[in-house]
Amino acid sequence: MKKIIINIDSRDRDLVKYPNSSYFSTKLGNKIRNVKSIKIDNIELPFINIYPEFFNNISYIKYNNFFKINKNNIVTIIKIDTNNYNQKTIIEKINSQLILIDLSISLIDNKVEIFSQQSEMFDIDFNNNSEFKSLGDILGFGKNIYNNITSIISSKEILLTTDHYFYININNYGNIYSTDNNILNIKNYLAKISFDTNICSSYIISEHVFDNTICIDKFDVTFMNSEYKIMNTNNINYSFTLILYVV
């Protein structure tokens, strides 16, 4: 069999048609015929080290970068700008806005407390009206709405990293499957990328062998998060190598 190596670089995509680097299609010009198998190799992902805090949790796409405070019938929106936050810096960012309405936020044993230094009543609304976790949930609060309080401590520890892996889908090829509500997901993947808070920990890569040889004239590339949604990489580019075997 003949080995064909193809470099896929998100910088080469049509930026107007595919503004999100996590989803694009690239044509090959000429068909590659008699393809027997395909696999991913040599993945270069420059965003991997900052993905958890930067893109996943403080993301405009997921609408989980804000919450509302109602104090003295005045509603104030506390909003987190896109940045690479850790526990300390996200508390500082929120505190810089809360202090304007005489409230404070602090971190005690990895739990978050929001309180009025003057013991004044206020309401908090963490609801983000989306399927993704709210900023309140990320901060450890178990409910979306708290009314008539002077202080509140989160029921869980603050957890900035909510996703620990994502998938790479190429033309729906691959032998990596996932389950959703105890049902095998219809999509399959060529790679699963696992990572911890700061360091990419492992790649799981499968070689897809076709029952019969096929022709390929384009690659549809999709990066999917653990919730099977297109990832938000903030348009940071990446590349990887595809290895095709033809007969």
Summary of the structure (lengths in Angstrom):
residues: 247
radius of gyration: 22.3
end to end distance: 4.8
largest distance: 76.6
contacts: 728
relative contact order: 0.28
helix: 12%
strand: 47%
